[in-house]
């Protein structure tokens, strides 16, 4: 069979720079902080089921609100998911996950994860997988009758946040028969001062398994990068608590067949000074 070469390189970089607009202001750390790492090494011929998940919500000042945020509160909601599943074949995986709930400076992150895996099918086996990072930050918005935190689309609601931003990066592997896959993700959701921006970075690369001899990775790979942004103007006028900017975007890629090279990179920052 002759495969079609698919070579795709994409870069998405978003930066929210504020003059009169108020971008993300991150919550700060709690007095009790956690630092942990999870390292995974797999070298198996056979079935593999490997999953990692994390959900983290933090608010300041005061506790996580059960309803609407106070006028000075900020809240960050972070989720991370990674999973692979095979029904056979030969797989080699090295995965590292690091979490640090302390305040982070520019260039440092609360969540960092990286993974390298190589897969080769045997006797008709295949691999499926999914990886996703989501960062949602909201704060400093007016109260309303409805007991909700954040509004993205409802025009008839009375809740208009000073900022309410959510971004995500996701990749999916479907019926992979042969490939070498590497990925890396980073999230910053907690900082001491307002000049440290929220940040999410994600990269994935799919290339042929050098031992396959075919020169192509075989399978289906999908990526989706998406965001929904609401910003208000904090310029001392009566409109400080009104939505002044709305931005919704999505980038998606899907390749199937013989993959010579697939690389996708996503970089997002939102803050008062970036």
C-alpha positions in Angstrom: 0.0 0.0 0.0 1.2 3.5 -0.8 0.6 6.1 1.9 0.1 9.8 1.4 2.5 12.0 3.2 1.0 14.6 5.5 3.2 17.4 6.7 1.6 20.0 8.9 3.1 22.7 11.1 0.9 25.1 13.0 1.5 27.7 15.7 -1.1 29.5 17.7 0.1 32.3 20.0 -2.4 34.5 21.9 -1.4 37.4 24.1 -3.9 39.7 25.9 -2.1 43.0 26.6 -4.1 45.5 28.7 -4.2 49.3 28.5 -7.7 50.1 29.7 -8.9 46.6 29.6 -8.5 44.2 32.6 -7.1 40.8 31.6 -6.5 37.8 33.9 -5.6 38.5 37.5 -4.5 35.2 39.0 -5.4 34.1 42.6 -2.5 33.7 44.9 -1.4 30.6 46.8 -2.9 29.3 50.1 -0.7 28.9 53.2 -0.7 25.1 52.7 0.9 24.1 49.4 1.5 20.9 47.6 4.4 19.7 45.4 4.3 16.2 43.8 5.6 14.4 40.8 4.5 11.2 39.0 6.9 9.4 36.7 5.8 6.6 34.4 7.9 4.2 32.4 6.3 1.5 30.3 7.9 -1.1 28.0 5.4 -3.7 27.2 4.3 -6.1 24.4 0.6 -6.6 25.2 -2.5 -4.6 26.4 -1.9 -1.3 28.2 -4.4 1.0 30.0 -2.7 4.2 31.4 -4.7 7.2 32.7 -3.8 10.4 34.6 -6.3 13.1 35.7 -6.2 16.2 37.8 -8.8 18.9 38.8 -7.7 22.0 40.7 -9.7 25.0 41.8 -8.3 27.9 43.8 -9.7 31.3 44.7 -8.5 34.4 46.5 -9.2 36.4 48.7 -11.3 34.1 50.9 -12.7 30.7 50.1 -13.9 29.2 46.9 -17.3 30.7 46.4 -20.4 28.5 46.1 -22.0 31.1 43.8 -21.0 34.4 42.4 -17.6 35.9 43.0 -17.0 38.9 45.3 -16.0 42.2 43.8 -12.3 41.6 44.4 -12.1 37.8 44.0 -10.3 35.8 41.4 -10.7 32.1 40.7 -8.8 29.6 38.6 -10.1 26.3 37.5 -7.6 23.8 36.0 -8.1 20.3 34.5 -5.6 17.9 33.1 -6.4 14.5 31.5 -4.2 12.0 29.7 -5.0 8.5 28.7 -3.8 5.7 26.3 -5.3 2.3 25.7 -4.0 -0.6 23.6 -5.4 -4.1 22.9 -1.9 -5.4 22.1 1.2 -4.4 20.2 4.6 -3.1 21.5 4.6 0.2 23.4 7.4 2.1 25.0 6.3 5.2 27.1 8.1 7.7 29.3 5.8 10.2 31.0 6.5 12.9 33.7 3.9 15.0 35.5 4.9 17.7 38.0 2.5 19.8 40.2 3.4 22.8 42.4 0.6 24.9 44.0 2.9 27.7 45.1 2.9 31.2 43.5 4.8 31.1 40.2 6.8 33.7 38.4 7.1 34.3 34.7 8.7 31.2 33.1 7.6 28.9 35.9 4.4 26.8 36.0 2.0 25.1 38.4 1.6 22.1 36.1 4.2 20.6 33.7 3.8 17.4 31.9 5.8 15.7 29.1 5.5 12.4 27.3 7.3 10.4 24.7 5.8 7.1 23.4 6.5 4.7 20.5 3.9 2.2 19.4 4.0 -0.7 16.8 1.0 -2.9 16.1 1.1 -6.7 16.2 -1.6 -9.0 15.0 -4.0 -6.2 14.2 -3.8 -4.4 17.5 -4.0 -0.6 17.7 -3.7 2.3 20.1 -6.1 5.1 21.1 -5.4 8.0 23.4 -6.4 11.5 24.5 -4.7 14.4 26.2 -6.3 17.7 27.4 -5.4 20.8 29.3 -8.0 23.4 30.3 -7.4 26.8 32.1 -10.3 28.9 33.2 -9.8 32.2 35.1 -12.5 34.6 36.2 -12.7 37.5 38.6 -14.0 40.9 39.8 -17.4 41.0 38.3 -20.8 42.5 39.4 -23.4 40.5 41.3 -26.7 39.4 39.8 -29.8 37.6 40.8 -28.7 34.3 39.2 -26.3 32.3 41.3 -23.7 31.6 38.6 -20.0 32.3 38.3 -19.4 33.0 34.6 -21.2 34.1 31.5 -19.9 33.4 28.0 -22.8 33.8 25.6 -26.2 34.5 27.3 -27.1 38.1 26.2 -30.0 38.4 28.6 -28.1 37.7 31.8 -27.2 40.3 34.4 -23.8 38.8 35.2 -21.0 40.6 33.3 -17.5 39.7 34.6 -14.6 42.0 34.5 -12.8 39.1 33.0 -13.9 35.5 32.4 -11.5 33.6 30.2 -11.2 29.9 29.3 -8.8 28.2 27.0 -8.1 24.5 26.2 -5.7 22.3 24.2 -6.7 18.8 23.3 -5.2 16.0 21.1 -6.7 12.6 20.2 -5.1 9.4 18.8 -7.4 7.0 17.0 -6.6 3.6 15.6 -2.8 4.2 15.6 -0.9 1.3 14.2 2.6 2.7 14.2 4.0 6.1 15.5 6.4 8.0 17.7 4.5 10.7 19.7 5.9 13.4 21.9 3.9 16.0 23.8 4.4 18.7 26.4 2.0 20.9 28.4 2.4 23.7 30.9 -0.1 25.8 33.0 0.3 28.7 35.3 -2.8 29.5 37.4 -1.4 31.0 40.7 0.8 34.1 41.2 1.7 36.5 43.9 1.2 39.8 41.9 -1.1 41.0 39.1 1.8 41.4 36.6 2.2 37.6 36.3 -0.1 36.4 33.5 -2.1 33.3 33.2 -0.4 30.9 30.8 -1.1 27.6 28.9 1.3 26.0 26.5 1.0 22.8 24.6 3.0 21.0 21.9 2.6 17.7 20.1 4.6 16.0 17.4 3.9 12.8 15.5 6.6 11.2 13.4 7.3 7.7 12.1 8.7 4.9 14.3 12.3 4.5 13.1 12.1 0.8 13.6 9.0 0.3 11.3 10.9 0.8 8.1 7.9 2.4 6.4 8.9 6.0 6.8 5.3 6.9 7.9 3.3 6.9 11.1 0.0 5.2 10.6 -3.3 6.2 12.1 -5.5 9.2 12.8 -4.5 12.2 14.9 -6.7 15.1 15.9 -6.0 18.4 17.7 -8.3 21.1 18.9 -7.3 24.4 20.5 -10.1 26.7 21.7 -10.8 29.7 23.8 -13.6 32.0 25.0 -12.6 35.4 26.2 -14.7 38.1 28.0 -13.0 41.3 29.1 -14.2 44.5 30.7 -12.6 48.0 30.7 -11.3 49.2 34.0 -10.8 52.9 33.3 -12.6 54.4 36.2 -15.9 55.1 34.4 -19.3 53.6 34.9 -18.5 50.8 32.4 -15.8 49.2 34.5 -18.0 46.2 35.2 -19.4 45.8 31.6 -18.1 43.5 29.0 -16.1 45.5 26.5 -14.5 42.6 24.5 -15.7 39.2 23.5 -13.5 36.7 21.6 -14.3 33.1 20.8 -11.9 31.0 18.6 -11.1 27.5 17.7 -8.3 25.8 15.7 -8.7 22.1 14.7 -6.6 19.7 12.7 -7.2 16.0 11.7 -4.9 13.8 9.6 -5.4 10.2 8.7 -3.2 7.7 6.8 0.5 7.8 6.4 1.8 10.7 8.5 5.3 11.9 7.6 5.3 14.7 10.1 2.6 16.4 12.2 3.5 19.2 14.6 1.1 21.5 16.5 2.1 24.2 19.1 -0.2 26.4 21.2 0.9 29.3 23.4 -1.5 31.4 25.4 -0.9 34.3 27.9 -3.4 36.7 29.5 -2.4 39.3 32.1 -2.2 42.9 33.0 1.4 43.1 31.8 2.9 40.4 29.6 
